[in-house]
Amino acid sequence: LVYGVLRAATDSTGAGHWSDPAVVGTLAGAAVLLAGFVAVERRSPQPLVPLRLFADRQRSGTYLVLVLSSTAMFGVYFFMTLFLQRVWGYSAATTALVYIPMSLVLMAGARVSARAVGPLGPRRLTALGLALAVAGLAWLARIDAGDGYLLGLFLPTLLTYAGFGLTQVPLTMTALAGVDPGETGLASGVFSAARQVGGAVGLAALGTVAWAGASGLPGDAGGALATGAGRGFLGAAVLTAVAVAITVTTLHGTRTPERETSQG
């Protein structure tokens, strides 16, 4: 599945490679294998991934939210790196320095969420964090080659990653809530897989959408690349907005006692 989507995304025109026989074949094969995996797991007396793990509405919603938010986060790293180096002409070392404030804000957001999840509850805190990320991504979608660093990139990325940081603790809690002690590692593994595989597949699809029309735009390559990056940020904002809707409709709003939060 990952290979097929990535191969389709390698064409700068986007839609052309979706009809590539190799893409069609690998995606069809992925669908057959995934269906076969579900069938085997359903019949196995000791399944590798018990399907009852997904029966809980909150847990399944958490996995979906994680896939969508991971796609958005991966998208920011990908599109911002291309923009900084190809449009603004930053070196690799300078680009790396740009990510330091984002990483610090992400960690700070996670620390704040550990304290706030008790009084607010997982649903409210996750929705709040994702809403902040949507605002930051929508701001980033307006980025242009002539923008300044402070308003064009620094402030919107801080807002975006502050929002994503707030979701770290509540999403982990809801993914593991109600899981039997013997299946905690399994639920955590699926959580990590949703983050990694979902981010990779989602980023490839997001990149295809971003570059679908950018390559045909008139003007210099830098301007077209800036337009493509803006579309990528906008797509990430839309996916994060969908994650907000899933959060509101699937996650529980029960507040967590302060003592339990501190122990967790």
Salt bridges, closest charged atoms under 4 A:
ASP20 OD2 - ARG7 NE 3.20
GLU183 OE2 - ARG52 NH2 2.20
